[in-house]
């Protein structure tokens, strides 16, 4: 009688090129990806059809506009097939607890779902946001790491609790296009911004790490209630020093913006949202004056204004800034498409 034991996956997990965080990419790969994204923007035919035999499964546990459409577009431009799943919208959910007794609403465990999708596709892209309630779990990026553990094909992080590598690479490519590789000495301000809700730290964590890898002189401007995680800050300082840049922090937004070359506005809830959510809400409301205005931008060195989007006009930043001559947020969003083409080439070894 033939054996019914399961056959091994076609590619051993150790050979997979997962992209879970930008700081996990080797320097050579990081630099190659930045330049590949720029090349994609300026050459519509670059790589077209190169992935015609490939397929990617996209799983969005949380809403998406730019990430979903840009990743679907990136796959299409390279000739790859894609399947997009939105479990909540489709009436099914996943269980993540490895020891769960599954007698609740979740019909399938992530281990089986990711395992099956790995058999159908040549890569998986997954978005799963922070819990906002379990700090250590979010900091360890437990759910995204579980996906990578369960998968037998490369996994692209489409935003997790702690990181957003697609956004980070797109931002780095935009800066590379505008400034070339001579980024050292560029004054980069990551400014906290007000928002009606406490947002996750994936984007500011990644933005800080991205700017550090690019060798920028970074100032993180934020209220004293909204400092980023100390381990993220320490890693960014180390990376900046290794690449000719620096990292400082201040609670004086005006001083940070003075003479800046790039202003990146982003709201985040900070660690306090996990330990004292009512205090975090009060602190956030008390800093509505951190909204970036045209007057603020007038004190910069004609700085490019960046935001990862979606952005709340006249809350995070004045409409006059978004509609002004130095706003680069739409170029930044466009770069999501080109960066993700580069990432697909990387995980499929087409680069």
C-alpha positions as CSV (number, residue, x, y, z in Angstrom):
1,X,0.0,0.0,0.0
2,X,1.4,3.4,-0.9
3,X,2.5,5.6,2.0
4,X,0.1,8.4,2.9
5,X,2.8,10.4,4.8
6,X,2.9,14.0,3.8
7,X,5.6,15.1,1.2
8,X,8.1,17.7,2.2
9,X,7.7,21.3,1.0
10,X,9.5,22.0,-2.3
11,X,11.8,24.6,-0.7
12,X,13.3,24.2,2.7
13,X,12.3,27.1,5.0
14,X,16.0,28.0,5.6
15,X,16.3,28.9,1.9
16,X,13.3,31.3,1.9
17,X,13.8,35.1,1.5
18,X,11.2,36.4,4.0
19,X,10.9,40.2,4.3
20,X,9.6,40.9,7.8
21,X,11.6,44.0,8.8
22,X,13.9,46.2,6.8
23,X,16.7,46.0,9.3
24,X,16.9,42.2,8.8
25,X,17.9,42.8,5.1
26,X,21.7,42.6,4.5
27,X,23.2,46.0,3.4
28,X,23.9,44.8,-0.1
29,X,20.2,43.6,-0.5
30,X,18.9,46.8,1.0
31,X,20.8,49.0,-1.3
32,X,20.0,46.9,-4.4
33,X,16.3,47.1,-3.5
34,X,16.3,50.9,-3.1
35,X,17.9,51.3,-6.5
36,X,15.7,48.7,-8.1
37,X,12.6,50.6,-6.9
38,X,13.9,53.8,-8.5
39,X,14.7,51.9,-11.7
40,X,11.1,50.6,-11.8
41,X,9.7,54.1,-11.5
42,X,11.7,55.3,-14.5
43,X,11.3,52.2,-16.7
44,X,7.8,50.9,-17.1
45,X,9.1,47.8,-19.0
46,X,11.7,46.8,-16.4
47,X,10.9,43.3,-15.2
48,X,7.6,43.2,-17.0
49,X,6.5,39.5,-17.4
50,X,9.5,38.3,-15.4
51,X,7.3,36.6,-12.9
52,X,4.8,35.1,-15.3
53,X,5.1,31.7,-13.7
54,X,4.7,33.0,-10.1
55,X,1.7,33.4,-7.8
56,X,1.2,35.4,-4.6
57,X,-1.4,35.0,-2.0
58,X,-2.4,38.2,-0.2
59,X,-4.1,38.0,3.2
60,X,-5.4,41.2,4.8
61,X,-6.5,40.7,8.3
62,X,-6.9,44.5,8.5
63,X,-8.1,47.2,6.0
64,X,-5.9,48.4,3.2
65,X,-6.0,50.9,0.3
66,X,-2.4,51.5,-0.8
67,X,-0.8,48.2,0.3
68,X,-3.4,46.1,-1.3
69,X,-3.8,47.9,-4.6
70,X,0.0,48.5,-5.0
71,X,0.8,44.9,-4.2
72,X,-1.8,43.6,-6.6
73,X,-0.5,46.0,-9.2
74,X,3.1,45.1,-8.6
75,X,2.3,41.4,-9.1
76,X,0.4,42.2,-12.3
77,X,3.2,44.4,-13.7
78,X,5.6,41.5,-13.3
79,X,3.1,39.0,-14.9
80,X,2.4,37.1,-11.6
81,X,-1.0,35.9,-10.6
82,X,-2.5,37.0,-7.2
83,X,-5.3,35.9,-4.9
84,X,-6.5,38.4,-2.3
85,X,-8.3,37.2,0.8
86,X,-9.9,39.5,3.4
87,X,-11.1,37.0,6.1
88,X,-13.4,39.3,8.1
89,X,-15.1,40.6,5.0
90,X,-15.6,37.1,3.8
91,X,-17.1,35.9,7.0
92,X,-14.3,33.7,8.4
93,X,-11.5,34.2,10.8
94,X,-8.3,32.6,12.0
95,X,-7.2,31.2,15.3
96,X,-3.7,32.2,16.3
97,X,-3.2,30.6,19.7
98,X,-1.0,27.5,19.2
99,X,-2.7,25.7,22.1
100,X,-6.3,26.8,21.5
101,X,-9.2,24.5,21.9
102,X,-11.1,25.7,18.8
103,X,-14.7,25.6,20.1
104,X,-15.2,29.3,19.3
105,X,-16.1,31.3,16.2
106,X,-12.7,30.8,14.4
107,X,-13.1,27.9,11.9
108,X,-9.5,27.5,11.0
109,X,-6.1,27.8,12.6
110,X,-3.4,30.0,11.0
111,X,-1.1,27.0,10.9
112,X,-3.4,25.1,8.5
113,X,-4.4,28.2,6.5
114,X,-0.8,29.4,5.9
115,X,0.3,25.8,5.3
116,X,-2.4,25.4,2.6
117,X,-1.8,28.7,1.0
118,X,1.9,27.9,0.8
119,X,1.0,24.9,-1.3
120,X,-1.0,27.1,-3.7
121,X,1.4,30.1,-4.1
122,X,5.0,31.0,-4.5
123,X,4.9,33.8,-1.9
124,X,2.5,35.1,0.7
125,X,1.9,38.7,1.7
126,X,0.2,39.2,5.0
127,X,-1.1,42.2,6.9
128,X,-2.0,41.8,10.6
129,X,-2.1,44.8,12.9
130,X,-1.0,45.3,16.5
131,X,-3.4,44.2,19.2
132,X,-2.9,47.5,21.0
133,X,-3.4,45.7,24.3
134,X,-0.5,43.2,24.7
135,X,2.7,45.1,24.4
136,X,5.2,42.2,24.6
137,X,3.2,40.2,22.0
138,X,3.2,43.2,19.7
139,X,6.8,44.0,20.3
140,X,7.8,40.5,19.4
141,X,5.6,40.6,16.3
142,X,4.2,37.3,17.4
143,X,1.6,36.9,14.7
144,X,3.8,37.8,11.8
145,X,6.5,35.6,13.0
146,X,4.0,32.7,13.3
147,X,3.1,33.3,9.7
148,X,6.8,33.0,8.7
149,X,7.1,29.8,10.8
150,X,4.1,28.2,9.2
151,X,4.9,29.2,5.7
152,X,6.9,27.1,3.2
153,X,7.2,30.0,0.7
154,X,8.6,33.5,1.2
155,X,6.5,35.9,3.3
156,X,6.2,39.6,2.8
157,X,5.1,41.6,5.8
158,X,2.4,44.0,4.5
159,X,2.3,45.7,7.9
160,X,2.4,44.0,11.3
161,X,2.3,45.0,14.9
162,X,5.9,46.4,14.9
163,X,7.0,46.9,11.3
164,X,6.0,48.0,7.8
165,X,8.9,47.1,5.5
166,X,7.0,47.9,2.3
167,X,6.5,51.4,3.5
168,X,10.1,51.7,4.7
169,X,11.6,50.6,1.3
170,X,9.3,53.0,-0.6
171,X,10.3,55.9,1.6
172,X,14.0,55.0,1.2
173,X,13.6,54.8,-2.6
174,X,11.9,58.2,-2.8
175,X,14.8,59.7,-0.8
176,X,17.3,57.9,-3.0
177,X,15.7,59.3,-6.1
178,X,15.7,62.8,-4.8
179,X,19.1,62.9,-3.1
180,X,21.0,60.0,-4.6
181,X,23.2,58.0,-2.3
182,X,24.7,61.2,-0.8
183,X,22.1,61.2,2.1
184,X,24.5,61.8,4.9
185,X,24.0,65.3,6.4
186,X,20.3,65.4,5.4
187,X,18.3,66.8,8.3
188,X,15.3,64.4,8.7
189,X,12.5,65.1,11.2
190,X,10.1,62.4,12.3
191,X,7.4,64.4,14.0
192,X,4.6,62.9,16.1
193,X,1.2,64.3,15.1
194,X,-2.2,64.5,16.7
195,X,-4.9,62.0,15.8
196,X,-8.4,61.0,17.1
197,X,-7.1,57.5,17.8
198,X,-4.0,55.9,19.2
199,X,-2.3,54.5,16.1
200,X,0.2,51.5,16.1
201,X,3.9,52.0,16.1
202,X,4.8,49.9,13.0
203,X,5.3,52.9,10.7
204,X,7.2,55.2,13.0
205,X,9.4,52.2,14.1
206,X,10.2,51.5,10.5
207,X,10.6,55.1,9.5
208,X,13.2,55.6,12.2
209,X,15.1,52.4,11.2
210,X,14.8,53.4,7.5
211,X,16.2,56.8,8.0
212,X,19.0,55.4,10.2
213,X,20.0,52.9,7.5
214,X,20.1,55.8,5.0
215,X,22.6,57.7,7.2
216,X,20.4,60.7,7.8
217,X,20.7,63.0,10.8
218,X,17.4,62.2,12.5
219,X,15.4,64.2,15.0
220,X,12.4,62.5,16.6
221,X,10.1,65.2,17.8
222,X,7.4,64.0,20.1
223,X,5.6,64.9,23.4
224,X,7.3,63.3,26.4
225,X,4.3,61.0,26.7
226,X,4.9,59.5,23.3
227,X,8.5,58.2,23.1
228,X,9.0,55.2,20.9
229,X,10.2,51.9,22.4
230,X,13.8,52.1,23.8
231,X,15.0,49.1,22.0
232,X,13.9,50.6,18.6
233,X,15.6,53.8,19.5
234,X,18.8,52.0,20.5
235,X,18.9,50.0,17.3
236,X,18.3,53.1,15.2
237,X,21.1,55.0,16.9
238,X,23.5,52.0,16.2
239,X,22.4,51.8,12.6
240,X,22.7,55.6,12.1
241,X,26.2,55.7,13.5
242,X,27.2,52.8,11.3
243,X,26.0,54.6,8.2
244,X,27.2,58.1,9.0
245,X,24.1,59.6,10.5
246,X,22.7,60.3,14.0
247,X,19.5,60.1,16.1
248,X,18.3,62.6,18.6
249,X,14.9,63.2,20.3
250,X,13.2,66.3,21.5
251,X,9.9,67.5,22.9
252,X,10.4,70.9,21.1
253,X,8.7,70.5,17.7
254,X,9.5,74.0,16.5
255,X,13.2,73.6,17.2
256,X,13.3,70.2,15.4
257,X,11.7,71.7,12.3
258,X,14.0,74.6,12.1
259,X,16.2,74.1,9.0
260,X,14.9,70.6,8.3
261,X,15.3,69.0,4.8
262,X,12.6,66.4,5.2
263,X,9.6,66.4,7.5
264,X,7.8,63.1,8.1
265,X,4.6,63.5,10.1
266,X,3.1,60.4,11.7
267,X,0.9,59.8,14.7
268,X,1.4,56.9,17.1
269,X,-0.1,56.0,20.5
270,X,3.2,55.0,22.1
271,X,3.7,52.4,24.8
272,X,1.4,54.2,27.2
273,X,-1.6,53.1,25.2
274,X,-1.0,49.6,26.5
275,X,-0.5,50.6,30.2
276,X,-2.7,53.7,30.7
277,X,-5.0,54.2,27.7
278,X,-7.1,56.9,29.3
279,X,-4.0,58.9,30.1
280,X,-2.7,58.4,26.6
281,X,-6.0,59.7,25.2
282,X,-5.8,62.8,27.4
283,X,-2.1,63.4,26.4
284,X,-3.0,63.0,22.7
285,X,-5.8,65.5,23.0
286,X,-3.6,68.0,24.8
287,X,-1.2,68.1,21.9
288,X,-3.5,69.1,19.1
289,X,-1.1,72.0,18.4
290,X,1.4,69.6,17.0
291,X,-0.5,69.7,13.7
292,X,2.0,70.6,11.0
293,X,1.2,74.0,9.6
294,X,2.4,76.1,6.6
295,X,4.0,78.4,9.2
296,X,5.9,75.4,10.6
297,X,7.1,74.4,7.2
298,X,8.3,78.0,6.5
299,X,10.9,77.5,9.2
300,X,12.4,74.4,7.4
301,X,14.9,74.5,4.5
302,X,12.1,74.1,1.9
303,X,11.6,70.6,3.3
304,X,9.8,67.8,1.5
305,X,6.7,66.9,3.5
306,X,6.1,63.1,3.8
307,X,3.3,61.1,5.3
308,X,2.5,57.4,4.8
309,X,-1.2,58.0,4.3
310,X,-4.1,57.9,5.0
311,X,-3.8,61.4,6.5
312,X,-6.3,63.5,8.3
313,X,-6.3,66.9,6.8
314,X,-6.2,69.8,9.3
315,X,-5.7,67.4,12.2
316,X,-2.3,65.8,11.4
317,X,-1.3,68.5,8.9
318,X,-2.9,71.6,7.4
319,X,-4.4,71.2,3.9
320,X,-2.2,74.1,2.8
321,X,0.9,71.9,3.4
322,X,-0.6,68.9,1.6
323,X,-1.5,71.1,-1.4
324,X,1.7,73.1,-1.3
325,X,4.8,72.9,-3.6
326,X,6.9,70.8,-1.2
327,X,4.4,68.0,-0.5
328,X,5.8,64.7,-1.6
329,X,3.2,62.3,0.0
330,X,1.7,61.3,-3.4
331,X,5.1,60.5,-4.9
332,X,5.8,58.6,-1.7
333,X,2.6,56.6,-2.1
334,X,3.4,55.9,-5.8
335,X,6.7,54.4,-4.7
336,X,4.8,51.7,-2.9
337,X,4.1,50.1,-6.3
338,X,7.7,50.3,-7.4
339,X,9.2,49.2,-4.1
340,X,6.9,46.2,-4.0
341,X,7.9,45.1,-7.5
342,X,11.5,45.2,-6.3
343,X,10.5,43.1,-3.2
344,X,8.7,40.5,-5.3
345,X,11.8,40.2,-7.6
346,X,13.9,39.8,-4.4
347,X,11.8,37.0,-2.8
348,X,11.5,35.2,-6.1
349,X,15.2,35.6,-6.8
350,X,14.6,37.4,-10.1
351,X,16.8,40.3,-9.0
